[in-house]
Amino acid sequence: MKPVVKNILAFVAGAVLGSVVNMLIIMLSSFVIPPPPGGCNNRRGT
């Protein structure tokens, strides 16, 4: 495989993996540091 193609694939794979790790950290952060009382309003319009 050409080095240019290999570098592009490595960049795309790293971006996807980094995005997944970032999403997991954001999703799990509320379990590590709970939001303050009244700070987690999941319902809209209330």
C-alpha positions in Angstrom: 0.0 0.0 0.0 1.3 3.5 -0.8 2.5 5.6 2.1 0.0 8.4 1.3 -3.0 6.0 1.4 -1.7 4.4 4.6 -1.3 7.9 6.3 -4.8 8.9 5.2 -6.3 5.7 6.6 -4.4 6.1 9.8 -5.6 9.7 10.2 -9.3 8.7 9.6 -9.0 5.8 12.0 -7.5 8.0 14.6 -10.2 10.6 14.2 -12.9 8.0 14.5 -11.4 6.4 17.6 -10.8 9.7 19.2 -14.4 10.8 18.6 -15.6 7.5 20.2 -13.4 7.9 23.2 -14.5 11.6 23.6 -18.2 10.6 23.4 -17.7 7.9 26.1 -15.9 10.3 28.4 -18.7 12.8 28.1 -21.4 10.2 28.6 -19.7 8.8 31.7 -18.7 12.1 33.2 -22.1 12.5 35.0 -21.4 9.3 36.9 -18.0 10.5 38.1 -19.0 14.0 39.0 -22.8 14.2 39.5 -24.6 17.4 38.4 -25.8 19.8 41.0 -29.3 19.6 42.2 -31.7 21.0 39.5 -28.8 21.1 37.0 -29.8 18.1 35.0 -33.0 18.9 33.2 -33.6 16.4 30.4 -37.2 17.5 29.7 -37.7 20.3 27.2 -40.3 23.0 27.8 -40.5 22.7 31.5 
